Amino acid sequence: MQLLRDNIEQIINEAYLIETLNLDNKTILELGCGSANMTKQLAQTGVNRKIIACEVDEIQHKKNLLFNIENIEFKLCGAQNIELDDESVDMVFMFKSFHHIPENFMNKALDEIKRVLKPNGLAYISEPLHQGAQNELVAMFHNEEHVRKKAFEAIKNSVDKEQFKLFKEIFFKTEITYLNFEDFEKKQMNQSYNNIQITDELKYKIKEKFDKYNDGKETTFYKPFRVDILQKIV
């Protein structure tokens, strides 16, 4: 298993990657569903899918309940304490959320994922890589290098100790486009999870760096990801 990979060539929309998996007629658990964008896509594509979507943030969970989509059940719980029966789901998804689990709960979360998966069930964990031009910009005000490394180490350790089998590891990148710096600021800087105060001085430095990639038109970055697909070992 690799934490990072240089020269990633494959550019794909993750939604297409997900649909290469056999998800129809399955009970699917999504952990850290956030605003439920991927949840809705999972639920509204294919046939006979039951989606259980967990979110630890109470405010976001209340917003998600308003969607009222028939085959989605929203739950307020974290990955380290999944409120489901043993061996009750066919597939677990985590999209860019595993590194948000507190470090001291990462191993517990993997234990819980294994517990709720049916025999030979799969866990799909996608994580952003700490590399690339956009990452350099975001790291100026929200540096996740440490937690992303700890997340990888926890996942790798679960494979090394034969808790899971590494079914497949995939590296790819996706396109993300900003209309201008103000669009970048809105989508990346004005978020509640950013861990430092963005001063005017820092904002100027970020804009200065952003403008190096900007020719006066839309600015496109290629954001790299790693997906680890783990299979439960019975």
C-alpha positions as CSV (number, residue, x, y, z in Angstrom):
1,M,0.0,0.0,0.0
2,Q,1.2,3.5,-0.8
3,L,0.4,6.8,1.0
4,L,1.2,8.9,-2.1
5,R,1.9,8.3,-5.8
6,D,3.6,10.7,-8.2
7,N,2.6,11.2,-11.8
8,I,-1.0,10.0,-11.5
9,E,-2.4,9.9,-15.0
10,Q,-6.0,8.7,-14.5
11,I,-8.5,11.5,-14.5
12,I,-12.0,10.3,-13.6
13,N,-15.2,11.4,-11.9
14,E,-15.4,9.3,-8.8
15,A,-19.1,8.7,-9.4
16,Y,-18.2,6.6,-12.4
17,L,-15.7,4.6,-10.4
18,I,-18.3,3.8,-7.7
19,E,-20.8,2.5,-10.3
20,T,-18.3,-0.1,-11.5
21,L,-19.1,-1.9,-8.2
22,N,-22.1,-4.2,-7.9
23,L,-24.4,-2.0,-5.7
24,D,-27.9,-3.0,-6.8
25,N,-29.9,-5.1,-4.4
26,K,-27.5,-4.1,-1.6
27,T,-27.7,-2.5,1.8
28,I,-25.1,0.3,1.7
29,L,-23.7,2.2,4.7
30,E,-22.1,5.6,4.2
31,L,-20.1,7.1,7.1
32,G,-19.5,10.8,7.3
33,C,-22.1,11.6,4.7
34,G,-21.8,15.4,5.2
35,S,-24.4,17.2,3.1
36,A,-25.4,13.9,1.5
37,N,-24.4,14.7,-2.1
38,M,-22.9,11.2,-2.7
39,T,-25.7,9.7,-0.6
40,K,-28.3,10.9,-2.9
41,Q,-26.4,9.7,-5.9
42,L,-26.0,6.3,-4.5
43,A,-29.7,6.1,-3.7
44,Q,-31.0,7.4,-7.0
45,T,-28.8,5.3,-9.3
46,G,-29.4,1.6,-9.9
47,V,-32.2,-0.5,-8.5
48,N,-33.2,-1.8,-5.1
49,R,-30.6,0.0,-3.0
50,K,-31.0,0.7,0.7
51,I,-28.7,3.5,1.9
52,I,-28.0,4.2,5.6
53,A,-26.1,7.5,5.9
54,C,-24.4,8.5,9.1
55,E,-23.2,11.9,10.1
56,V,-21.7,13.0,13.4
57,D,-22.6,16.7,13.0
58,E,-26.0,17.3,14.6
59,I,-26.8,20.4,12.6
60,Q,-26.0,18.8,9.3
61,H,-27.9,15.7,10.3
62,K,-31.0,17.7,10.8
63,K,-30.6,19.3,7.4
64,N,-30.2,15.9,5.8
65,L,-33.5,14.6,7.4
66,L,-35.3,17.2,5.3
67,F,-34.4,15.4,2.0
68,N,-37.0,12.7,2.9
69,I,-35.8,10.2,0.2
70,E,-37.5,6.9,0.5
71,N,-34.5,4.5,0.3
72,I,-32.2,6.6,2.5
73,E,-32.1,6.3,6.3
74,F,-30.2,9.0,8.0
75,K,-28.5,8.3,11.4
76,L,-26.7,10.6,13.8
77,C,-23.6,8.6,14.8
78,G,-19.8,8.5,14.1
79,A,-17.8,5.8,12.5
80,Q,-16.4,4.7,15.8
81,N,-19.9,3.9,17.1
82,I,-22.1,2.6,14.3
83,E,-25.6,2.0,15.5
84,L,-26.3,-1.1,13.4
85,D,-26.4,-4.8,14.0
86,D,-23.5,-7.1,13.3
87,E,-23.2,-8.3,9.7
88,S,-26.0,-6.1,8.5
89,V,-24.6,-4.2,5.5
90,D,-23.1,-5.3,2.2
91,M,-20.9,-2.3,1.5
92,V,-19.4,0.6,3.4
93,F,-18.4,3.9,1.8
94,M,-16.4,6.7,3.2
95,F,-15.8,9.7,0.9
96,K,-12.9,12.0,2.0
97,S,-14.0,11.5,5.6
98,F,-11.8,8.9,7.3
99,H,-9.1,11.4,8.2
100,H,-11.7,13.5,10.0
101,I,-12.1,10.7,12.6
102,P,-10.2,11.6,15.8
103,E,-6.8,9.7,15.7
104,N,-7.6,7.8,18.9
105,F,-10.8,6.5,17.3
106,M,-9.5,5.4,13.9
107,N,-8.8,1.8,14.9
108,K,-12.1,1.6,16.6
109,A,-13.9,2.8,13.5
110,L,-12.2,0.1,11.4
111,D,-13.3,-2.5,14.0
112,E,-16.9,-1.1,13.7
113,I,-16.8,-1.3,9.9
114,K,-15.7,-4.9,10.0
115,R,-18.4,-5.7,12.6
116,V,-21.3,-4.4,10.5
117,L,-20.1,-5.8,7.2
118,K,-21.5,-9.1,6.0
119,P,-18.9,-11.8,5.4
120,N,-16.7,-10.8,2.4
121,G,-18.3,-7.4,2.3
122,L,-16.4,-4.4,1.0
123,A,-15.3,-1.1,2.5
124,Y,-14.6,1.7,0.0
125,I,-12.4,4.4,1.6
126,S,-11.4,7.4,-0.6
127,E,-8.9,9.9,0.8
128,P,-7.5,13.1,-0.7
129,L,-3.7,13.1,-1.2
130,H,-1.5,15.7,0.4
131,Q,0.1,16.8,-2.9
132,G,-0.7,18.9,-5.9
133,A,-1.2,22.6,-6.5
134,Q,-4.6,23.0,-5.0
135,N,-3.5,21.1,-1.9
136,E,-0.6,23.6,-1.5
137,L,-3.1,26.5,-1.5
138,V,-5.5,24.9,1.0
139,A,-2.6,23.8,3.3
140,M,-1.8,27.5,3.8
141,F,-4.8,27.8,6.0
142,H,-5.9,24.2,6.6
143,N,-3.1,21.7,6.6
144,E,-4.2,18.1,6.9
145,E,-0.9,16.3,6.2
146,H,-0.7,14.8,9.7
147,V,-4.2,13.4,9.9
148,R,-4.2,12.1,6.4
149,K,-1.0,10.2,7.2
150,K,-2.5,8.8,10.4
151,A,-5.6,7.7,8.5
152,F,-3.4,5.8,6.0
153,E,-1.4,4.2,8.7
154,A,-4.6,3.0,10.4
155,I,-6.0,1.6,7.2
156,K,-2.7,-0.1,6.3
157,N,-2.4,-1.6,9.8
158,S,-5.8,-3.1,9.4
159,V,-4.6,-4.9,6.3
160,D,-1.2,-5.9,7.8
161,K,-2.9,-7.5,10.8
162,E,-5.3,-9.3,8.4
163,Q,-8.4,-7.6,9.7
164,F,-9.2,-6.8,6.1
165,K,-7.8,-7.9,2.7
166,L,-6.7,-5.1,0.3
167,F,-9.1,-5.9,-2.6
168,K,-7.8,-3.0,-4.7
169,E,-6.0,0.3,-4.3
170,I,-6.7,3.0,-6.9
171,F,-5.1,6.3,-7.5
172,F,-6.8,9.0,-9.6
173,K,-7.3,12.7,-9.9
174,T,-10.4,14.8,-10.5
175,E,-10.9,18.2,-12.0
176,I,-12.0,21.1,-9.9
177,T,-12.6,24.5,-11.5
178,Y,-12.9,27.9,-9.9
179,L,-14.3,30.9,-11.7
180,N,-11.9,33.2,-9.9
181,F,-10.2,33.7,-6.5
182,E,-13.5,34.8,-4.9
183,D,-15.0,31.4,-6.0
184,F,-12.0,29.6,-4.4
185,E,-12.5,31.6,-1.2
186,K,-16.1,30.8,-1.0
187,K,-15.7,27.1,-1.6
188,Q,-12.5,26.4,0.3
189,M,-11.7,29.2,2.7
190,N,-15.1,30.1,4.2
191,Q,-15.6,26.7,5.8
192,S,-16.2,26.0,9.5
193,Y,-13.6,23.3,9.7
194,N,-10.7,25.6,8.8
195,N,-8.4,25.6,11.9
196,I,-6.9,29.0,11.8
197,Q,-8.0,32.6,11.5
198,I,-7.5,33.8,8.0
199,T,-6.0,37.3,8.4
200,D,-6.0,39.9,5.6
201,E,-2.3,39.3,5.3
202,L,-2.7,35.6,4.8
203,K,-5.6,36.0,2.4
204,Y,-3.3,38.3,0.3
205,K,-0.6,35.6,0.2
206,I,-3.1,32.9,-0.8
207,K,-4.5,35.1,-3.5
208,E,-1.0,35.8,-4.7
209,K,-0.3,32.1,-5.0
210,F,-3.7,31.4,-6.6
211,D,-3.1,34.1,-9.2
212,K,0.0,32.2,-10.4
213,Y,-2.3,29.6,-11.8
214,N,-4.9,32.0,-13.1
215,D,-4.7,33.5,-16.6
216,G,-7.8,35.7,-16.1
217,K,-10.2,32.9,-16.9
218,E,-11.5,29.9,-15.0
219,T,-8.8,28.0,-13.1
220,T,-8.7,24.2,-13.1
221,F,-6.8,22.1,-10.7
222,Y,-6.3,18.3,-10.7
223,K,-7.0,17.0,-7.2
224,P,-5.4,13.6,-6.5
225,F,-7.1,10.8,-4.5
226,R,-6.4,7.3,-3.2
227,V,-9.1,4.7,-2.9
228,D,-8.6,1.6,-0.7
229,I,-11.2,-1.1,-1.3
230,L,-11.0,-3.5,1.7
231,Q,-12.7,-6.8,2.0
232,K,-13.7,-8.2,5.3
233,I,-11.8,-11.3,6.2
234,V,-14.0,-13.8,7.9
